[in-house]
Each structure stands twice: as C-alpha cells, then as structure tokens.
Amino acid sequence: MLKILEGIGLSPREALVYSALLETGQSTTGPIVKRTGIPASKIYAVLERLVKKGLASVIVKKGAKHFSATNPERLVDYLEEKKREVEAHEEEVRKMLPYLREKGKAGGEHDAEVAYGFEGLKSLVYKMLSSANKGDEWLFFSFAVDEPERLMKIYNFYRQFDGPRREKGLKIKGILPSKLRRAAGARRPVQTCYVDFPVLTNTTVCGDYVLFTPWEDEEVSYLIHSRHLSKSFREQFYSIFNRYYEGKKRGERNGK
C-alpha cells in the first residue's frame, strides 16, 4: 500500500503516517511516532501536510492535538485534484512558450518538457547528460526544503549520478544552503559552495538546458532548452560561486 500511496504523490513519510492513522484511528502524536519510527521533532510537519491535503483531520482535546485519517474515499478526490493540477501546469508551460521563444530569439531554437515523479525527473536528467559534451559544466542550485529527509532519494540519486557525469567528463559545481551540508554529504568530484543567505533552489544548468524541479509541493520537473535562459542562469550562478567558493579556498590556504 505504501508504494501506491507514494505513487499518487505522497512522500514516503506521508504514506507511512497516513497508513498508521488508518490503523490506529484518532491518535495523538506519540503512538504515530512509535508505529512509524519518524522522529517526534518531524511528525507534526508530516501530519500538517496530510491535513493540508485533506487526508487527515485534527481536533484538540484537553489541550492536546488528536489526528485521524479522513475517509479513504478522499484519496479519489485527492487524485482528481492532482489531475487538475497537472492540467494547470501543462497550461502554464504552454503559456510560457511564446514568452520563452520571444526572449530567446537571439539564442536559437528551444523547447520545454514536463515530467512527473521520480522516474520522470531521472529521464530529464539523463536527457541533459546525453546532450552534454566532454568538458561541459553541470551547475546546480541544490534542492532545498525545510525537511531534507523528505528528499533523501534525490540526494542519493545525484550522489550515484556523479559517476556517469564524471565518465562524461563534466565539471560539476553546486551552490547549497548551509543547512543541507549534512544531507548533501562529501562528494569529491563536485565543487560545492555553501551559503547562509537565500539563493535560487532546485535549478540545474548544463549546456543550453535549464532544469527546474520545484518538488516542495509536487513532484513535477520542467526541462527548458534555451540558450538565452541557460546563459542567464549561468551568470547568476557564477555571480555567487566565484565570490564564495574562492573565499572558501583562500580561507583554507590561510588555515581558517
């Protein structure tokens, strides 16, 4: 059942908690933590996301919050809402295309693709890889969420993907929020720059491609082929990277 729940758009933790709520009925967070193994410090955020999606409800009894799963038929309504969201995203991309064509006239031909779910993301990533040439740069503004654990499969995938990129002869550089240092881990072939201020997130540039992956709310990815946009994002990347990565290297040389 968990795989099915994840397949319709729930995160692994959301699927676990929803399943636990169905089994326990109305419950405070303690039994849910015990049944799922999710840390108590994280459980409220997962429950609140389920409530927001209409898959759980909450009431307060004697000052304590009690959560319960909504009627399972609500899953059908949730899927219908997802379908409408997909249609809306497709419409948004179609509306973007004239703007992108106009904006990128000087940059040659371009197009856009939309993909859903983890497998869809991987297909777009490998399309970018297949179009790259030896010596090209793979520049990324990292995934950034309040709960990095939600997207560990993404971080693990990109760690494994370092191999194919290295075999292709790509130069990998990234900008990440400092809070993701532990989740991202050490990656020797990757030049990383950690910053303590807001920057772009979920954006990758390679060649004439730009990949947007706004997965905080929905597992949807956009791949745009545009020389103009890739040039613009590349300049934005280096306006930060050149300053802070070089500063880090100087600090290391000075023993800081």
VMD Tcl script that draws the C-alpha trace (Angstrom):
set ca {
  {0.00 0.00 0.00}
  {2.85 2.39 0.78}
  {4.14 2.21 -2.80}
  {0.68 3.02 -4.13}
  {0.38 5.99 -1.80}
  {3.80 7.24 -2.88}
  {2.78 6.70 -6.49}
  {-0.13 9.13 -6.17}
  {2.14 11.84 -4.82}
  {2.63 11.28 -1.09}
  {6.14 11.40 0.29}
  {7.44 8.20 1.98}
  {6.81 9.74 5.41}
  {3.34 10.95 4.46}
  {2.46 7.46 3.23}
  {3.73 5.91 6.47}
  {1.80 8.31 8.68}
  {-1.41 8.05 6.64}
  {-1.24 4.25 6.84}
  {-0.63 4.46 10.61}
  {-3.62 6.77 11.06}
  {-5.87 4.33 9.23}
  {-4.74 1.57 11.60}
  {-4.77 3.50 14.88}
  {-7.79 5.71 14.38}
  {-7.82 9.01 16.26}
  {-4.46 9.45 17.96}
  {-2.00 11.88 19.49}
  {1.48 12.01 18.01}
  {3.03 9.53 20.46}
  {1.52 6.33 19.04}
  {2.16 7.57 15.50}
  {5.84 8.17 16.26}
  {6.10 4.71 17.81}
  {4.40 2.99 14.88}
  {6.24 4.84 12.07}
  {9.66 5.48 13.59}
  {9.55 9.09 12.42}
  {11.27 11.42 14.93}
  {8.91 13.32 17.22}
  {10.51 16.58 16.07}
  {9.36 15.85 12.49}
  {5.98 14.22 12.97}
  {3.91 17.43 13.25}
  {5.17 18.71 9.91}
  {4.17 15.45 8.20}
  {0.74 15.48 9.84}
  {0.17 19.10 8.89}
  {0.92 18.29 5.25}
  {-1.63 15.47 5.34}
  {-4.19 17.81 6.88}
  {-3.45 20.37 4.17}
  {-4.02 17.70 1.53}
  {-7.33 16.75 3.13}
  {-6.14 13.24 4.02}
  {-6.11 13.81 7.78}
  {-8.06 15.88 10.29}
  {-7.17 17.29 13.69}
  {-9.13 18.19 16.83}
  {-7.96 19.46 20.20}
  {-8.93 17.57 23.36}
  {-7.79 18.81 26.75}
  {-5.09 20.88 25.11}
  {-3.66 18.03 23.03}
  {-3.99 17.60 19.27}
  {-5.59 14.36 18.11}
  {-5.18 13.33 14.46}
  {-7.16 10.88 12.36}
  {-7.28 9.82 8.72}
  {-10.17 11.16 6.70}
  {-12.46 8.81 4.80}
  {-10.29 6.73 2.42}
  {-12.58 7.79 -0.43}
  {-10.91 11.17 -0.05}
  {-7.96 9.60 -1.92}
  {-10.08 9.59 -5.07}
  {-10.83 13.29 -4.61}
  {-7.12 13.89 -4.00}
  {-6.25 12.17 -7.29}
  {-8.81 14.28 -9.11}
  {-7.24 17.40 -7.64}
  {-3.80 16.19 -8.75}
  {-5.12 15.68 -12.28}
  {-6.41 19.25 -12.31}
  {-3.05 20.48 -11.04}
  {-1.27 18.57 -13.81}
  {-3.56 20.12 -16.39}
  {-2.91 23.55 -14.87}
  {0.86 23.01 -15.01}
  {0.63 21.94 -18.64}
  {-1.35 25.08 -19.40}
  {1.24 27.21 -17.58}
  {4.05 25.70 -19.63}
  {2.14 26.30 -22.85}
  {1.64 29.93 -21.84}
  {5.37 30.21 -21.09}
  {6.45 29.04 -24.54}
  {5.64 32.23 -26.51}
  {7.47 34.27 -23.88}
  {10.46 31.94 -24.00}
  {10.53 31.97 -27.78}
  {10.48 35.76 -27.80}
  {13.03 36.02 -25.00}
  {15.37 33.55 -26.58}
  {15.27 34.58 -30.22}
  {18.93 35.51 -30.08}
  {19.72 32.16 -28.53}
  {18.34 29.84 -31.23}
  {15.74 27.08 -31.01}
  {14.32 25.96 -27.69}
  {11.53 23.85 -26.26}
  {10.16 22.69 -22.91}
  {9.21 19.37 -21.33}
  {7.29 18.47 -18.17}
  {7.79 15.25 -16.21}
  {6.18 13.91 -13.06}
  {7.53 11.77 -10.25}
  {10.99 10.43 -9.53}
  {11.29 8.43 -12.77}
  {10.25 11.48 -14.77}
  {12.96 13.55 -13.10}
  {15.58 10.92 -13.87}
  {14.57 10.83 -17.55}
  {15.06 14.60 -17.86}
  {18.38 14.47 -16.03}
  {19.70 11.76 -18.36}
  {18.46 13.71 -21.37}
  {20.60 16.65 -20.20}
  {23.54 14.27 -19.75}
  {23.18 12.77 -23.23}
  {23.24 16.23 -24.81}
  {26.36 17.33 -22.91}
  {29.89 17.27 -24.29}
  {33.15 16.46 -22.54}
  {34.31 19.48 -20.56}
  {30.83 20.99 -20.20}
  {29.81 22.34 -16.82}
  {26.96 20.95 -14.73}
  {25.91 23.81 -12.45}
  {23.22 23.41 -9.82}
  {21.39 25.30 -7.12}
  {20.53 22.46 -4.75}
  {17.20 21.09 -3.65}
  {16.24 22.98 -0.50}
  {13.37 22.08 1.80}
  {12.59 22.54 5.46}
  {12.90 18.78 5.92}
  {15.81 17.49 3.80}
  {14.96 13.93 4.87}
  {11.87 14.09 2.65}
  {14.06 14.16 -0.43}
  {16.89 11.83 0.56}
  {16.16 9.71 -2.52}
  {17.01 12.78 -4.62}
  {20.28 13.44 -2.79}
  {21.18 9.73 -3.06}
  {20.36 9.69 -6.77}
  {22.60 12.66 -7.50}
  {25.44 11.11 -5.48}
  {25.15 7.99 -7.67}
  {24.81 10.20 -10.74}
  {28.26 11.69 -10.05}
  {29.70 8.56 -11.73}
  {28.01 8.98 -15.14}
  {28.77 12.71 -15.10}
  {32.41 12.02 -14.30}
  {32.61 9.43 -17.09}
  {31.16 12.02 -19.46}
  {33.94 14.42 -18.43}
  {31.65 17.07 -16.95}
  {32.73 19.67 -14.41}
  {30.22 19.64 -11.54}
  {29.71 22.71 -9.36}
  {26.95 23.48 -6.90}
  {25.57 26.13 -4.56}
  {23.75 24.81 -1.48}
  {22.19 26.30 1.67}
  {24.41 25.62 4.67}
  {21.65 23.63 6.38}
  {22.00 20.95 3.68}
  {25.68 20.29 4.36}
  {24.95 17.04 6.22}
  {22.27 15.80 3.82}
  {24.39 16.51 0.73}
  {27.49 14.82 2.20}
  {31.02 14.89 0.83}
  {31.27 14.46 -2.95}
  {34.85 14.61 -4.13}
  {34.26 15.32 -7.86}
  {31.86 18.15 -7.01}
  {32.94 21.69 -6.18}
  {30.39 22.88 -3.64}
  {29.75 26.29 -2.18}
  {27.58 26.56 0.97}
  {25.88 29.88 1.70}
  {23.86 31.29 4.61}
  {21.57 33.55 2.59}
  {18.61 32.89 0.26}
  {19.53 31.82 -3.27}
  {17.81 30.07 -6.15}
  {16.99 26.42 -5.44}
  {16.06 23.35 -7.44}
  {17.69 24.63 -10.64}
  {20.31 22.94 -12.84}
  {22.11 24.27 -15.91}
  {24.10 22.25 -18.45}
  {24.80 23.33 -22.00}
  {21.69 25.04 -23.34}
  {19.37 23.24 -20.90}
  {17.82 24.50 -17.67}
  {16.07 22.07 -15.32}
  {13.58 23.31 -12.72}
  {12.49 20.86 -10.01}
  {10.11 22.59 -7.55}
  {9.39 19.44 -5.52}
  {8.43 21.07 -2.23}
  {4.72 20.97 -3.15}
  {4.52 18.49 -6.02}
  {6.88 16.06 -7.76}
  {6.99 17.88 -11.08}
  {10.05 18.83 -13.17}
  {10.48 21.21 -16.11}
  {13.27 20.97 -18.68}
  {13.73 24.00 -20.92}
  {16.10 24.15 -23.89}
  {17.09 27.79 -24.34}
  {20.49 29.31 -24.91}
  {19.29 32.64 -23.57}
  {17.93 31.22 -20.30}
  {20.90 28.95 -19.72}
  {23.25 31.88 -20.20}
  {21.25 33.99 -17.76}
  {21.20 31.31 -15.03}
  {24.87 30.53 -15.59}
  {25.74 34.18 -14.98}
  {23.58 34.17 -11.84}
  {25.36 31.03 -10.60}
  {28.85 32.44 -11.06}
  {27.95 35.78 -9.53}
  {27.66 33.84 -6.25}
  {30.03 30.91 -6.78}
  {33.08 32.93 -7.82}
  {32.82 35.08 -4.73}
  {32.10 32.47 -2.06}
  {33.93 29.41 -3.40}
  {37.11 31.40 -3.96}
  {36.68 32.88 -0.49}
  {36.48 29.38 0.97}
  {39.66 28.31 -0.80}
  {41.51 31.37 0.46}
  {40.33 30.58 3.99}
  {41.64 27.03 3.68}
  {45.01 28.24 2.43}
  {45.19 30.63 5.37}
  {44.34 27.86 7.81}
  {40.89 29.18 8.67}
}
mol new
graphics top color blue
foreach p $ca { graphics top sphere $p radius 0.5 }
foreach p [lrange $ca 0 end-1] q [lrange $ca 1 end] { graphics top cylinder $p $q radius 0.2 }
display resetview
